[in-house]
Amino acid sequence: QAIDIYNGLKKDFPDDYAIYQDLGIAYGYVGDISQSIENLERAISLHPTPVAYFNLAVAMKKAGKLEEASRYIKLYLENSEGEREENISRAQAELQNLEKILKKD
């Protein structure tokens, strides 16, 4: 239901990054990773936020795009002002894990 509402808002407010960000997160929750990625990338193109970077990293990892996931976690960490310390620590740990996996490949 939230996805339908956000898709309607997207038509009315095509340049509102928050709508795309929230829609991307909603698609991630229901498992539609391609739509999640598409909307989060649009949100970032309009106005990058730590929330969008982090959620896009999660979606990229779910899609098996580990290099992209790593890139977006790095962007999250570079732009994490105002984020909770526990989220930053979790992102740092995830980045280390991704880098280990990528080195093996």
Secondary structure, 3 states (H helix, E strand, C coil): CHHHHHHHHHHHCCCCHHHHHHHHHHHHHHCCHHHHHHHHHHHHHHCCCHHHHHHHHHHHHHCCCHHHHHHHHHHHHHCCCCCCHHHHHHHHHHHHHHHHHHHHC
